[in-house]
Amino acid sequence: MEDVVVIGAGLSGLTAAQALHQAGYRVVVVDKSRGLGGRLATRRIGSTAIDHGCRYLQPIENSNHSSKHHSNLSLISDLVAAGILQPWQPESFELGADGELKATAKVTLYAAPQGMSSMAKALAPGLTIHRQWRATAITPIPQGWQVEGDVLGAAGQPKAFTARGLVVAIPAPQAAALMHRAAQVSEGVQALLCQLSSVVYDAVVTVMAGYGSGELARLPGQTDSGGWMVSSDAHPTWRWIALDSSKRTDPQEPVVVLHSSPTFAANSLDQNDLEPLGQALLLEAAHLAVWMLSPNWSQVHRWRYGFVHQALGAPFLSNPAVPNLVGCGDWCNGGNVEGAIASGHAAAAALAKTLG
């Protein structure tokens, strides 16, 4: 019997697990992936690191969310001090409805030179983590919870865990599927399912493209030779493009990362061949700068749960009828990375109060 099982080794789950671990609880983390971080995803092509999930961290004062939800958000300063994060100040543009680029105020963002997944690795020390272990169902038991799963990786891992408390830190639709069986016997879990049904995600198709080392990789109207990013709320095909290689201390080649619009992704989710999607997105990006149409290489990734469109509207998922089961993630109060961190802290604090 563990004290806590945390399902999901993304940023929110690892934040909650580390907070509980440091408070003295016996914590086990399970995750279906081989790596850590969830959408803190870094792909490596040769010696080049590419962030194809989470883009950057944004300081609290630049966030659109109330600081009261971020009182425990100290991760940026800690990771900067550890050398994992560094300031990133790309030249920023907004694509207007007229198709023209308009410079926007420059703000200080934070990125990881070794890739955003290095943030997750920084939260892992001291934790017991079972990777490639996919939770399939949870069951209430007199002492707490039983978590059943499929072992996808190395043999010898347990096929089930029991714990006094449970943290579910996976995307809301996946959390709902995981709780479905328990909801048949628990009104409290039924209430959680009702709450989860209000969360809506935007899907995202991400394109990563590398260009020759001699490429200038500049945009028309750019005033300096550093990084850049372009956002658009109106474009039918894409929502964000940036020179990802400008986050690196020693970039080997220019690398551009592009995130699609929600509409484009929703219409493409079930396609088997992703390469035409990448070509279509790069064709649109070439309207900004023609050199983007001819990369040396490109890769495409599909995120079914990319960005939170409608959040839960609470710091974490909870119900008084099942106080030893909580949920956390950026889907709780929004805010992307910042919201995920705050939600993990809030869920851990609430569960610790319940467990005593």
Secondary structure, DSSP 4 states (H G I P E B T S, - for coil): -EEEEEE--BHHHHHHHHHHHHTT--EEEE-SSSSSBTTS-EEEETTEEEE-S---B--GGG-SS-GGGGTT--HHHHHHHTTS-EEE--EEEEE-TTS-EEE-----EEE-TT-THHHHHHH-TT-EEE-SEEEEEEEEETTEEEEEEEE-SSTT--SEEEEEEEEE-S-HHHHHHHHHHHHTT-HHHHHHHHHHTT-EEEEEEEEEEE--TT-----TT--SSS-EEEE-SS-SSEEEEEEGGGGSSS-SS-EEEEEE-HHHHHTTTT-S--HHHHHHHHHHHTTT-GGGG--SEEEEEEEEEEEEEE--SSSSB--TTSTTEEE-SHHHH--HHHHHHHHHHHHHHHHHHHH-
